[in-house]
């Protein structure tokens, strides 16, 4: 599978998790989701990270 596509999908899933965490006032889950979003966004902007396995 295309690593960039996987990062985009993971970013979208983390965004959904963030929405759920916020709706439940789950601070720990919201922080974790935001961190995952940051990590996948960074990976999409770093070509050497996207292609790394």
Secondary structure, DSSP 8 states (H G I E B T S, - for coil): --HHHHHHHHHHHHHHHHHHHHHTT-HHHHHHHHHHHHHHHHHHH-HHHHS--
